[in-house]
């Protein structure tokens, strides 16, 4: 009984810690205007790489932090969702492209949607509800059946695992912890150097706060889930468990499936089997963090849809993100930051799909403008 009480206490500690880290993410994202869709838009429309450098630096910091935790023995880097041996490349590519296209129509990805809700956007609240419903349908509903029968059937196996360091360790007989840290320092370090190479970038406090701060929130979440929340022996099942995890594995920030989990928890609240999890509290945490920043900066503003077309585009975009994010096993944060921090091949494929889908989305918007003109 004492062991069970201690386990339940740890569960609460893990969830509060996850909430705090997610709130920090939301605060920083609101403060610095960190946005993957915005970064791509800046490049396509203005040739400005500043926000993409933020994103690249965040990935670099997250990768070094993730494998540093592994090298220190604080987490098992092979126990994440992104480092398994099966590479569902078609799901990652198609789902990523669908998500990227949708985030352009919906004025931002899942994380940006949550940040905007905190800043007063009612249309982002609608996007959240529709995106969560579409994600739920893709996880367990009619779209999920179609997903399992089609794109998820196309894959290949990499016995060593999908992460680049695992290939090095298997091919050269190098210790996995050492291989991971070496790869992270090389690849992640290159991204950080690329970001800081620009004088304009390194001269802006918000740029550095976004790159370093967002990257560290990903690392902190890996520590919370993979170290603080790891129990070698569950008091009832006697099996290893990651406390509060939806996937049963070590997790970091991701937002598409968690939006579905939030709706599930709210709708079936009276069902005692529906308990708070990592995903649910992180969604709430981002909104709270963004709200706090907006109130402090006096930037909180109510926002609604402009017209019928604006409403329709956001609804379609929300559906595309919900379906695409679950199909690709993550969003711009789930695959783009958390996934890439593990140096996963699947994540790289998903991010390529997201980028391609976003470019297609921008072209579609330009076509609409030209048609209207």
Residue pairs with C-beta under 8 A, 6 or more apart in sequence:
3 235
4 235
4 236
6 235
7 231
7 234
7 235
7 243
10 228
10 229
10 231
10 243
11 243
11 244
13 228
14 224
14 225
14 228
14 229
14 243
14 244
14 278
15 244
15 276
15 277
15 278
15 281
16 281
17 224
17 228
18 221
18 224
18 225
18 244
18 278
18 281
18 282
18 285
19 281
19 282
19 284
19 285
19 288
20 285
21 217
21 220
21 221
21 224
21 253
21 282
21 285
22 217
22 221
22 253
22 281
22 282
22 283
22 284
22 285
22 286
22 289
23 285
23 286
23 288
23 289
23 292
24 213
24 217
24 220
24 289
25 111
25 214
25 217
25 253
25 285
25 286
25 289
26 114
26 115
26 118
26 285
26 286
26 287
26 288
26 289
26 290
26 291
26 292
26 293
27 289
27 290
27 292
27 293
28 34
28 209
28 210
28 213
28 214
28 217
28 289
29 35
29 111
29 112
29 115
29 210
29 214
29 286
29 289
29 290
30 115
30 118
30 119
30 289
30 290
30 293
30 294
30 299
31 206
31 209
31 293
31 297
32 54
32 206
32 207
32 209
32 210
32 213
33 51
33 206
34 51
34 54
34 55
34 58
34 210
34 214
35 51
35 108
35 109
35 112
36 55
36 103
36 109
36 112
36 332
36 333
36 336
36 354
37 103
37 104
37 107
37 108
37 109
37 112
37 332
37 358
38 51
38 108
38 112
39 51
39 52
39 54
39 55
40 52
40 355
40 358
40 359
40 362
41 104
41 362
42 48
42 49
42 50
42 51
42 52
43 49
43 52
44 359
44 362
45 362
49 198
50 198
50 200
50 201
50 204
50 207
53 194
53 195
53 198
53 201
53 207
53 211
54 195
54 201
54 207
54 210
54 211
54 214
55 211
55 336
56 191
56 192
56 194
56 195
56 211
57 191
57 192
57 195
57 196
57 210
57 211
57 212
57 215
58 210
58 211
58 212
58 214
58 215
58 218
58 337
59 188
59 191
59 215
59 336
59 337
59 340
59 341
60 187
60 188
60 189
60 190
60 191
60 192
60 195
60 211
60 215
61 188
61 192
61 211
61 212
61 214
61 215
61 216
61 218
61 219
62 188
62 215
62 216
62 218
62 219
62 337
62 338
62 340
62 341
63 184
63 187
63 188
63 191
63 340
63 341
63 342
63 343
64 181
64 184
64 185
64 188
64 189
64 192
65 215
65 216
65 218
65 219
65 222
65 341
66 75
66 77
66 184
66 218
66 219
66 222
66 341
66 342
67 77
67 165
67 177
67 180
67 181
67 183
67 184
67 343
68 181
68 184
69 75
69 77
69 219
69 222
69 223
69 226
69 227
70 76
70 77
70 176
70 177
70 180
70 181
71 177
71 178
71 180
71 181
73 177
74 223
74 226
74 227
75 222
75 223
75 226
75 227
75 230
75 250
76 226
76 250
77 83
77 163
77 165
77 176
77 177
77 180
77 342
78 161
78 163
78 166
78 176
79 226
79 242
79 249
79 250
80 222
80 226
80 249
80 250
80 251
80 252
80 342
81 247
81 249
81 250
81 251
81 329
82 162
82 163
82 329
82 330
82 335
82 338
82 339
82 342
82 344
82 346
82 347
83 161
83 162
83 163
83 166
83 342
83 344
84 161
84 162
85 157
85 158
85 159
85 160
85 161
85 162
86 155
86 156
86 157
86 162
87 155
87 156
87 157
87 158
87 162
87 345
87 346
87 349
88 151
88 152
88 154
88 155
88 329
88 346
89 154
89 155
89 156
89 346
89 349
90 151
90 154
90 155
91 147
91 151
91 152
91 154
91 155
91 327
91 328
91 329
92 328
92 329
92 335
92 346
92 347
92 349
92 350
92 353
93 328
93 349
93 350
93 352
93 353
94 151
94 324
94 327
94 328
94 353
95 151
95 323
95 324
95 325
95 326
95 327
95 328
95 329
95 350
95 353
96 324
96 328
96 335
96 349
96 350
96 351
96 352
96 353
96 354
96 356
96 357
97 324
97 353
97 354
97 356
97 357
97 360
98 320
98 321
98 323
98 324
98 327
98 328
98 357
99 109
99 256
99 320
99 321
99 324
99 325
99 328
99 331
99 332
99 353
99 354
99 357
100 324
100 353
100 354
100 355
100 356
100 357
100 358
100 359
100 360
100 361
101 317
101 320
101 324
101 357
101 358
101 360
101 361
101 364
102 316
102 317
102 318
102 319
102 320
102 321
102 322
102 324
102 357
102 361
103 109
103 110
103 112
103 317
103 321
103 332
103 354
103 357
103 358
103 361
104 317
104 357
104 358
104 361
104 362
104 364
104 365
105 313
105 314
105 316
105 317
105 320
105 361
105 364
105 365
106 113
106 127
106 131
106 313
106 314
106 317
106 318
106 320
106 321
107 116
107 123
107 124
107 127
107 314
107 317
108 115
108 116
108 124
109 255
109 321
109 331
109 332
109 333
110 131
110 255
110 256
110 259
110 321
110 325
110 331
110 332
110 333
111 253
111 255
111 286
111 331
111 332
111 333
112 124
113 124
113 127
113 128
113 131
113 255
114 124
114 128
114 255
114 283
114 286
114 287
114 290
115 286
115 287
115 290
116 124
116 290
116 303
117 124
117 125
117 128
117 287
117 290
118 286
118 287
118 288
118 289
118 290
118 291
118 292
118 293
118 294
119 290
119 291
119 293
119 294
119 299
119 300
119 301
120 294
120 300
120 301
120 302
120 303
121 303
122 302
122 303
122 304
123 303
123 304
123 305
123 310
123 311
123 314
124 303
126 305
126 314
126 315
126 318
127 314
127 315
127 317
127 318
127 321
128 259
128 318
129 263
130 315
130 318
130 319
130 322
131 256
131 259
131 318
131 319
131 321
131 322
131 325
132 259
132 260
132 262
132 263
132 322
133 260
133 263
133 322
134 143
134 318
134 319
134 320
134 321
134 322
134 323
135 256
135 257
135 259
135 260
135 322
135 323
135 325
135 326
136 260
136 263
136 264
136 322
137 143
137 144
137 322
137 323
138 144
138 147
138 322
138 323
138 326
138 327
139 257
139 260
139 326
143 323
144 326
147 326
147 327
151 327
152 327
158 166
158 167
158 345
159 170
160 166
160 167
160 169
160 170
160 171
161 167
162 344
162 345
162 346
163 180
163 342
163 343
163 344
163 345
164 183
164 187
164 343
164 344
164 345
165 176
165 179
165 180
165 182
165 183
165 184
165 343
166 176
166 179
168 174
168 179
168 182
168 183
169 175
169 176
169 179
169 180
172 179
174 182
180 343
183 343
184 343
187 343
192 211
195 201
195 202
195 211
196 202
201 207
202 208
214 337
215 337
217 253
218 252
218 253
218 337
218 338
218 341
219 341
221 251
221 252
221 253
221 282
221 338
222 250
222 252
222 338
222 341
225 242
225 244
225 245
225 250
225 251
225 252
225 278
226 242
226 250
229 242
229 243
229 244
229 245
229 278
230 240
230 241
230 242
230 243
230 250
231 240
231 241
231 242
231 243
232 240
233 239
233 240
234 240
234 241
241 248
242 248
242 249
242 250
242 251
244 276
244 277
244 278
244 281
245 251
245 277
245 278
246 257
246 258
246 261
246 277
246 278
246 279
251 278
251 279
251 338
252 337
252 338
252 341
253 282
253 333
253 334
253 337
253 338
254 279
254 330
254 331
254 333
254 334
254 335
254 338
255 282
255 283
255 286
255 325
255 331
255 333
255 334
256 321
256 322
256 325
256 326
256 330
256 331
256 334
257 279
257 325
257 326
257 334
258 278
258 279
258 280
258 282
258 283
259 283
259 322
260 322
260 326
261 277
261 279
261 280
261 283
262 279
262 280
262 283
262 284
264 274
265 274
265 276
265 277
265 280
268 274
291 300
293 299
294 300
305 311
305 314
309 368
321 331
324 357
325 331
325 334
328 335
328 350
328 353
328 354
329 335
329 339
329 346
329 350
330 336
330 338
330 339
330 347
330 350
331 354
332 351
332 354
335 346
335 347
335 350
335 351
335 354
336 347
336 350
336 351
336 354
339 346
339 347
339 350
339 351
340 347
340 348
340 351
